[in-house]
Amino acid sequence: MDVDFPKIEQKILKFWEEKKVFEKLRGKNRGKKHWSFLDGPITANNPMGVHHAWGRTYKDLFQRYKAMQGFDQRFQNGFDCQGLWVEVEVEKELGFKDKKDIEKYGIGKFVEKCKERVLKYSAIQTKQSIRLGQWMDWENSYFTMSDENNYAIWYFLKKCQEKGLLYKGRDVVPWCPRCG
């Protein structure tokens, strides 16, 4: 017997969408005891890897379990948009050999390229996650590159500075094996 899994998958996704199953679940639990789950964001620099799919499946399992117990939740997905992994992929895309190439290209233009890549791959990862059957409020995903996120981090760092929790030192922080 041949089983067409992609066809079955599409049939189930269509059923969930037409019957608004996720929305009904959220509506049923709205206003009840809250259970908080923050999805640690995956980096939106490439399509998801199998390790992302595995992790997302487990996260979805816990959220559905808590939803079946009647807990109200945000179901907010997130995308990590900053840092080395996005930069390295854009450097490869542009054929850069070292960080000086970024300066020659223009830091502002490079940052825009990074943002474009993040938006492209966050959309791809969203589609992949939906195909996995993960339930999230996809229209309200958070992005670590957002002004809201950055202002919150700066506020936190300011408070840490005011409390004397930050210091200046010469500690080694290994990141990129190519550029140190």
N, C-alpha and C positions, 0 to 999 in steps of 0.2 A: 504494500500500500504506500503510495507516494503522498507525502504531506508537504504542502506548500506553506512553509512557516511565514514568509513575508506577506502572503495573502491573508493568512489568519491574523497576523499582527495588524494589518491595515483594517481588517473587519472589526477587531476589538477596539482599536483607536477611534474608528468612526462611530461605533456604538457609544463609547464613553462621551464623545463630543456631542453627538445628537441628543443623547439623554441627559447631558450636563451632569454626569455622575460626580465629577470632582466638585463642581459648584454646589450640588445638593449636599454632599458630605460636609463641606465647609459651612453651609447654611445651617445644617442640623446641629453643628457643634458651636456655632457663633454665640459668644457670651458665656459659655461654660468655662470651667476651670482651664486656665491657660497652661500649655506645655511649650516651652521654648526650645527650639532647635535651630542653631545657626549653621547653615551649610558652609563649611570652609571652602572658599572658592577655588576652583581649578583655574590654572592659567590659560587664558584664551589666546594661545599662540599657534595652535595647530588643531586638527581634529582630535577628538578624544582618543586616548589609548585604551587598551583593554583594562588597565588598572583603574582608569577613571570610571569606566562602565561598572566595574566590580564594586568600587566604592560607592557610586551613586545608587546601585541596587541595594546595598546594605542600608544606606541612609533612608532611602524610600521605604524600606521594610520597617524601620523604626518609626517613621512618621505615620505610616498607615496603621501600625499597631496602636499607637497612641490615639490616632483618630478613631479607631474602632472602639477604644475605651471611652470616647466622648470628649477628648480634650480639644480645645480651640487652639489653632496654630496659625502662624504666618505663612508657612510654605514658601519662604523667600530664597530663591536661588542667588548665587553670587558668581562673579567672574573676577579673577585676579588679573589686573591689566598692567601692572607695573613690574619693572625689574629686569633682571638679566635675561630670563628666558624669552621674553618678547623682543628685547633688544638684539640678542644674538640671531634670532630668526630674521629680523629685518636687515641686519648687517649681511647675512648670507644672501638674502633676496637682492640686496643692492651690490653685492660683490665686494664688500669692504673687507680689508685685511687687518686693520687695527682701528683703535679709537680716534686716531688723527683723521681718518677718512670721514668720520662723523662731523668733525669740526669743519672740514673742507666742504662737505655737503651742506652744512648748516644745521645747527642743533634744533632750531624751530621746525624745519622741514622734516628732520629725522623723528622728532616727537610726533608730528602729524602722521607720518608713515606708521609709527608704532600704534597710534590710536586707530588708524584704518585697519591694521591687521587684527587688532583686538575686536573691533566691531564685526569684521568678516568672520572670525573664528568663533566668536560668542554666538553668532546666529547659527553657525554649523553645529556647534556643541548643543545648542538648544534643540535643534531638530533631532540630533542623535539621542538626546536624553528623552525626548518625547517618544521616539521610536522604542526606547527601552521600556516605556510605560511609566516613567517617573512622573509623579504628580507634583507640580510646583505652580506658583503664581508667576508664570513665565513673563507676563507683561510688566512685572515689578521687580525684576532681577536687579541686584545692586552691582555696581562696578567700582572697583577700588580706585579708578582714575577720576571719579566724580569729585566735583568741588566739595560737596557735602562730606564725603569721606575724608578728603584732604584737610578740610577745616577742622573736622573732629580730631584728626591725628595731631594737627598743629596745636589745638587747644589742650589736648592731653599732654603733649610735650612741654607746653608752656607751664602747665600746672606742675609737672615733674621738676622743671627748672626752678620754679618758685619754691618748691619744697626741698631743693638741694639734692635731688635724686640723680641728676645728670652730672657727668664729669668729662673732662677732656683728657684723652690719653693717647698712647701709642700702641693700641692693641691690634693684632693681626686679625683681619676678617677675610678668610679665603673665599673668593667668589669665582671669577673666571680664570681657568688655567692658562688661557691665551694672553690675556691682558693684565692679569694680576689684579 
